[in-house]
Amino acid sequence: MSEVIIYGIPNCDTIKKTINWFDEHHVAYSFHNYKKTGIEKSTLKKWCKLVGWEMLLNKKGTTWKKIQPNFVDVEINESIAIDIMLENNSAIKRPVIEFKNKILVGFDEAALLKNFK
């Protein structure tokens, strides 16, 4: 199997749940920590092409709640969403699991089983 990369923040409960799932199912992966490594604009652009920026930008989290007042009168598009995620990587929905030129966004056990068993 090609390399699997789990993107996220280590103290996130959903990331912990995802990592536990991969460990329990003996699926090899590497972990990309946004807080230590950041994220490349080219990676976000690629992900947006695969699933759309609307799926990647987490508008339910505390980071969005803090920065949302800055965007009340702004019509968000892909370019603006990418800039937001570059400056506030906690606003990227977690996890993003990259494998075989595909990504899964969020923890979805059925999708994990379908792709990794």
mmCIF file of the C-alpha atoms, coordinates in Angstrom:
data_MODEL
# 
_entry.id   MODEL 
# 
loop_
_atom_site.group_PDB 
_atom_site.id 
_atom_site.type_symbol 
_atom_site.label_atom_id 
_atom_site.label_alt_id 
_atom_site.label_comp_id 
_atom_site.label_asym_id 
_atom_site.label_entity_id 
_atom_site.label_seq_id 
_atom_site.pdbx_PDB_ins_code 
_atom_site.Cartn_x 
_atom_site.Cartn_y 
_atom_site.Cartn_z 
_atom_site.occupancy 
_atom_site.B_iso_or_equiv 
_atom_site.pdbx_formal_charge 
_atom_site.auth_seq_id 
_atom_site.auth_comp_id 
_atom_site.auth_asym_id 
_atom_site.auth_atom_id 
_atom_site.pdbx_PDB_model_num 
ATOM 1   C CA . MET A 1 1   ? 0.000   0.000  0.000  1.00 0.00 ? 1   MET A CA 1 
ATOM 2   C CA . SER A 1 2   ? 1.194   3.498  -0.748 1.00 0.00 ? 2   SER A CA 1 
ATOM 3   C CA . GLU A 1 3   ? 2.088   5.820  2.073  1.00 0.00 ? 3   GLU A CA 1 
ATOM 4   C CA . VAL A 1 4   ? -0.737  7.133  4.201  1.00 0.00 ? 4   VAL A CA 1 
ATOM 5   C CA . ILE A 1 5   ? -0.373  10.566 5.784  1.00 0.00 ? 5   ILE A CA 1 
ATOM 6   C CA . ILE A 1 6   ? -2.663  11.748 8.566  1.00 0.00 ? 6   ILE A CA 1 
ATOM 7   C CA . TYR A 1 7   ? -2.726  15.543 8.815  1.00 0.00 ? 7   TYR A CA 1 
ATOM 8   C CA . GLY A 1 8   ? -3.801  17.254 11.998 1.00 0.00 ? 8   GLY A CA 1 
ATOM 9   C CA . ILE A 1 9   ? -3.003  18.528 15.457 1.00 0.00 ? 9   ILE A CA 1 
ATOM 10  C CA . PRO A 1 10  ? -1.871  15.981 18.066 1.00 0.00 ? 10  PRO A CA 1 
ATOM 11  C CA . ASN A 1 11  ? -4.061  17.259 20.921 1.00 0.00 ? 11  ASN A CA 1 
ATOM 12  C CA . CYS A 1 12  ? -7.263  16.990 18.824 1.00 0.00 ? 12  CYS A CA 1 
ATOM 13  C CA . ASP A 1 13  ? -9.604  14.238 20.060 1.00 0.00 ? 13  ASP A CA 1 
ATOM 14  C CA . THR A 1 14  ? -10.605 13.319 16.496 1.00 0.00 ? 14  THR A CA 1 
ATOM 15  C CA . ILE A 1 15  ? -6.942  12.939 15.539 1.00 0.00 ? 15  ILE A CA 1 
ATOM 16  C CA . LYS A 1 16  ? -6.356  10.704 18.572 1.00 0.00 ? 16  LYS A CA 1 
ATOM 17  C CA . LYS A 1 17  ? -9.369  8.606  17.561 1.00 0.00 ? 17  LYS A CA 1 
ATOM 18  C CA . THR A 1 18  ? -8.068  8.363  13.981 1.00 0.00 ? 18  THR A CA 1 
ATOM 19  C CA . ILE A 1 19  ? -4.559  7.362  15.044 1.00 0.00 ? 19  ILE A CA 1 
ATOM 20  C CA . ASN A 1 20  ? -5.996  4.750  17.411 1.00 0.00 ? 20  ASN A CA 1 
ATOM 21  C CA . TRP A 1 21  ? -8.079  3.358  14.542 1.00 0.00 ? 21  TRP A CA 1 
ATOM 22  C CA . PHE A 1 22  ? -5.024  3.059  12.266 1.00 0.00 ? 22  PHE A CA 1 
ATOM 23  C CA . ASP A 1 23  ? -2.965  1.466  15.061 1.00 0.00 ? 23  ASP A CA 1 
ATOM 24  C CA . GLU A 1 24  ? -5.727  -1.018 15.956 1.00 0.00 ? 24  GLU A CA 1 
ATOM 25  C CA . HIS A 1 25  ? -6.122  -2.001 12.298 1.00 0.00 ? 25  HIS A CA 1 
ATOM 26  C CA . HIS A 1 26  ? -2.345  -2.241 11.744 1.00 0.00 ? 26  HIS A CA 1 
ATOM 27  C CA . VAL A 1 27  ? -2.319  0.319  8.943  1.00 0.00 ? 27  VAL A CA 1 
ATOM 28  C CA . ALA A 1 28  ? 1.025   2.086  8.539  1.00 0.00 ? 28  ALA A CA 1 
ATOM 29  C CA . TYR A 1 29  ? 0.903   5.877  8.390  1.00 0.00 ? 29  TYR A CA 1 
ATOM 30  C CA . SER A 1 30  ? 2.930   8.979  9.034  1.00 0.00 ? 30  SER A CA 1 
ATOM 31  C CA . PHE A 1 31  ? 1.591   11.959 10.959 1.00 0.00 ? 31  PHE A CA 1 
ATOM 32  C CA . HIS A 1 32  ? 1.880   15.535 9.721  1.00 0.00 ? 32  HIS A CA 1 
ATOM 33  C CA . ASN A 1 33  ? 1.559   17.972 12.623 1.00 0.00 ? 33  ASN A CA 1 
ATOM 34  C CA . TYR A 1 34  ? 0.225   21.327 11.373 1.00 0.00 ? 34  TYR A CA 1 
ATOM 35  C CA . LYS A 1 35  ? 1.486   23.083 14.484 1.00 0.00 ? 35  LYS A CA 1 
ATOM 36  C CA . LYS A 1 36  ? 5.096   22.013 13.952 1.00 0.00 ? 36  LYS A CA 1 
ATOM 37  C CA . THR A 1 37  ? 5.291   21.717 10.166 1.00 0.00 ? 37  THR A CA 1 
ATOM 38  C CA . GLY A 1 38  ? 2.538   23.971 8.867  1.00 0.00 ? 38  GLY A CA 1 
ATOM 39  C CA . ILE A 1 39  ? 0.865   23.263 5.557  1.00 0.00 ? 39  ILE A CA 1 
ATOM 40  C CA . GLU A 1 40  ? 1.854   24.222 2.024  1.00 0.00 ? 40  GLU A CA 1 
ATOM 41  C CA . LYS A 1 41  ? -0.419  26.329 -0.153 1.00 0.00 ? 41  LYS A CA 1 
ATOM 42  C CA . SER A 1 42  ? 0.082   23.822 -2.978 1.00 0.00 ? 42  SER A CA 1 
ATOM 43  C CA . THR A 1 43  ? -1.213  21.023 -0.719 1.00 0.00 ? 43  THR A CA 1 
ATOM 44  C CA . LEU A 1 44  ? -4.341  23.000 0.160  1.00 0.00 ? 44  LEU A CA 1 
ATOM 45  C CA . LYS A 1 45  ? -4.932  23.774 -3.535 1.00 0.00 ? 45  LYS A CA 1 
ATOM 46  C CA . LYS A 1 46  ? -4.613  20.077 -4.390 1.00 0.00 ? 46  LYS A CA 1 
ATOM 47  C CA . TRP A 1 47  ? -7.046  19.125 -1.630 1.00 0.00 ? 47  TRP A CA 1 
ATOM 48  C CA . CYS A 1 48  ? -9.528  21.778 -2.765 1.00 0.00 ? 48  CYS A CA 1 
ATOM 49  C CA . LYS A 1 49  ? -9.471  20.259 -6.245 1.00 0.00 ? 49  LYS A CA 1 
ATOM 50  C CA . LEU A 1 50  ? -10.161 16.822 -4.762 1.00 0.00 ? 50  LEU A CA 1 
ATOM 51  C CA . VAL A 1 51  ? -12.957 17.661 -2.287 1.00 0.00 ? 51  VAL A CA 1 
ATOM 52  C CA . GLY A 1 52  ? -13.679 21.394 -2.427 1.00 0.00 ? 52  GLY A CA 1 
ATOM 53  C CA . TRP A 1 53  ? -12.722 24.109 0.025  1.00 0.00 ? 53  TRP A CA 1 
ATOM 54  C CA . GLU A 1 54  ? -16.123 23.920 1.693  1.00 0.00 ? 54  GLU A CA 1 
ATOM 55  C CA . MET A 1 55  ? -15.300 20.460 3.020  1.00 0.00 ? 55  MET A CA 1 
ATOM 56  C CA . LEU A 1 56  ? -11.851 21.506 4.253  1.00 0.00 ? 56  LEU A CA 1 
ATOM 57  C CA . LEU A 1 57  ? -12.680 24.751 6.033  1.00 0.00 ? 57  LEU A CA 1 
ATOM 58  C CA . ASN A 1 58  ? -14.026 23.843 9.469  1.00 0.00 ? 58  ASN A CA 1 
ATOM 59  C CA . LYS A 1 59  ? -16.702 26.413 10.261 1.00 0.00 ? 59  LYS A CA 1 
ATOM 60  C CA . LYS A 1 60  ? -17.841 24.536 13.373 1.00 0.00 ? 60  LYS A CA 1 
ATOM 61  C CA . GLY A 1 61  ? -14.636 24.753 15.399 1.00 0.00 ? 61  GLY A CA 1 
ATOM 62  C CA . THR A 1 62  ? -13.430 27.280 17.927 1.00 0.00 ? 62  THR A CA 1 
ATOM 63  C CA . THR A 1 63  ? -10.843 28.707 15.534 1.00 0.00 ? 63  THR A CA 1 
ATOM 64  C CA . TRP A 1 64  ? -13.540 29.693 13.049 1.00 0.00 ? 64  TRP A CA 1 
ATOM 65  C CA . LYS A 1 65  ? -15.665 31.191 15.812 1.00 0.00 ? 65  LYS A CA 1 
ATOM 66  C CA . LYS A 1 66  ? -12.719 33.409 16.767 1.00 0.00 ? 66  LYS A CA 1 
ATOM 67  C CA . ILE A 1 67  ? -11.895 34.576 13.233 1.00 0.00 ? 67  ILE A CA 1 
ATOM 68  C CA . GLN A 1 68  ? -15.391 34.561 11.695 1.00 0.00 ? 68  GLN A CA 1 
ATOM 69  C CA . PRO A 1 69  ? -16.163 38.170 12.724 1.00 0.00 ? 69  PRO A CA 1 
ATOM 70  C CA . ASN A 1 70  ? -13.374 39.237 10.330 1.00 0.00 ? 70  ASN A CA 1 
ATOM 71  C CA . PHE A 1 71  ? -15.281 37.644 7.429  1.00 0.00 ? 71  PHE A CA 1 
ATOM 72  C CA . VAL A 1 72  ? -18.879 38.707 8.092  1.00 0.00 ? 72  VAL A CA 1 
ATOM 73  C CA . ASP A 1 73  ? -19.072 40.869 4.955  1.00 0.00 ? 73  ASP A CA 1 
ATOM 74  C CA . VAL A 1 74  ? -16.741 38.710 2.860  1.00 0.00 ? 74  VAL A CA 1 
ATOM 75  C CA . GLU A 1 75  ? -17.973 36.208 0.312  1.00 0.00 ? 75  GLU A CA 1 
ATOM 76  C CA . ILE A 1 76  ? -15.568 33.352 0.902  1.00 0.00 ? 76  ILE A CA 1 
ATOM 77  C CA . ASN A 1 77  ? -14.226 31.579 -2.159 1.00 0.00 ? 77  ASN A CA 1 
ATOM 78  C CA . GLU A 1 78  ? -11.467 29.014 -2.630 1.00 0.00 ? 78  GLU A CA 1 
ATOM 79  C CA . SER A 1 79  ? -8.659  31.568 -2.647 1.00 0.00 ? 79  SER A CA 1 
ATOM 80  C CA . ILE A 1 80  ? -9.847  33.254 0.551  1.00 0.00 ? 80  ILE A CA 1 
ATOM 81  C CA . ALA A 1 81  ? -10.488 29.874 2.215  1.00 0.00 ? 81  ALA A CA 1 
ATOM 82  C CA . ILE A 1 82  ? -6.948  28.746 1.387  1.00 0.00 ? 82  ILE A CA 1 
ATOM 83  C CA . ASP A 1 83  ? -5.515  31.956 2.855  1.00 0.00 ? 83  ASP A CA 1 
ATOM 84  C CA . ILE A 1 84  ? -7.597  31.452 6.007  1.00 0.00 ? 84  ILE A CA 1 
ATOM 85  C CA . MET A 1 85  ? -6.369  27.849 6.367  1.00 0.00 ? 85  MET A CA 1 
ATOM 86  C CA . LEU A 1 86  ? -2.743  28.878 5.754  1.00 0.00 ? 86  LEU A CA 1 
ATOM 87  C CA . GLU A 1 87  ? -2.911  31.515 8.483  1.00 0.00 ? 87  GLU A CA 1 
ATOM 88  C CA . ASN A 1 88  ? -5.059  29.429 10.850 1.00 0.00 ? 88  ASN A CA 1 
ATOM 89  C CA . ASN A 1 89  ? -4.250  25.766 10.282 1.00 0.00 ? 89  ASN A CA 1 
ATOM 90  C CA . SER A 1 90  ? -6.571  24.849 13.157 1.00 0.00 ? 90  SER A CA 1 
ATOM 91  C CA . ALA A 1 91  ? -9.396  25.880 10.806 1.00 0.00 ? 91  ALA A CA 1 
ATOM 92  C CA . ILE A 1 92  ? -8.702  22.857 8.589  1.00 0.00 ? 92  ILE A CA 1 
ATOM 93  C CA . LYS A 1 93  ? -11.183 20.077 9.297  1.00 0.00 ? 93  LYS A CA 1 
ATOM 94  C CA . ARG A 1 94  ? -9.495  17.095 10.921 1.00 0.00 ? 94  ARG A CA 1 
ATOM 95  C CA . PRO A 1 95  ? -8.265  14.668 10.065 1.00 0.00 ? 95  PRO A CA 1 
ATOM 96  C CA . VAL A 1 96  ? -7.220  14.905 6.466  1.00 0.00 ? 96  VAL A CA 1 
ATOM 97  C CA . ILE A 1 97  ? -5.982  11.473 5.416  1.00 0.00 ? 97  ILE A CA 1 
ATOM 98  C CA . GLU A 1 98  ? -3.978  11.443 2.202  1.00 0.00 ? 98  GLU A CA 1 
ATOM 99  C CA . PHE A 1 99  ? -3.355  8.217  0.267  1.00 0.00 ? 99  PHE A CA 1 
ATOM 100 C CA . LYS A 1 100 ? -3.195  7.026  -3.357 1.00 0.00 ? 100 LYS A CA 1 
ATOM 101 C CA . ASN A 1 101 ? -3.796  10.559 -4.717 1.00 0.00 ? 101 ASN A CA 1 
ATOM 102 C CA . LYS A 1 102 ? -7.036  10.716 -2.693 1.00 0.00 ? 102 LYS A CA 1 
ATOM 103 C CA . ILE A 1 103 ? -8.046  12.252 0.612  1.00 0.00 ? 103 ILE A CA 1 
ATOM 104 C CA . LEU A 1 104 ? -10.594 11.547 3.294  1.00 0.00 ? 104 LEU A CA 1 
ATOM 105 C CA . VAL A 1 105 ? -11.710 14.484 5.441  1.00 0.00 ? 105 VAL A CA 1 
ATOM 106 C CA . GLY A 1 106 ? -13.045 13.892 8.930  1.00 0.00 ? 106 GLY A CA 1 
ATOM 107 C CA . PHE A 1 107 ? -13.323 10.642 10.850 1.00 0.00 ? 107 PHE A CA 1 
ATOM 108 C CA . ASP A 1 108 ? -15.612 8.227  9.004  1.00 0.00 ? 108 ASP A CA 1 
ATOM 109 C CA . GLU A 1 109 ? -15.103 4.614  10.080 1.00 0.00 ? 109 GLU A CA 1 
ATOM 110 C CA . ALA A 1 110 ? -17.057 3.203  7.111  1.00 0.00 ? 110 ALA A CA 1 
ATOM 111 C CA . ALA A 1 111 ? -14.804 5.109  4.694  1.00 0.00 ? 111 ALA A CA 1 
ATOM 112 C CA . LEU A 1 112 ? -11.720 3.959  6.597  1.00 0.00 ? 112 LEU A CA 1 
ATOM 113 C CA . LEU A 1 113 ? -12.818 0.333  6.439  1.00 0.00 ? 113 LEU A CA 1 
ATOM 114 C CA . LYS A 1 114 ? -13.609 0.643  2.726  1.00 0.00 ? 114 LYS A CA 1 
ATOM 115 C CA . ASN A 1 115 ? -10.191 2.130  1.913  1.00 0.00 ? 115 ASN A CA 1 
ATOM 116 C CA . PHE A 1 116 ? -7.869  0.401  4.381  1.00 0.00 ? 116 PHE A CA 1 
ATOM 117 C CA . LYS A 1 117 ? -9.128  -3.160 4.907  1.00 0.00 ? 117 LYS A CA 1 
# 
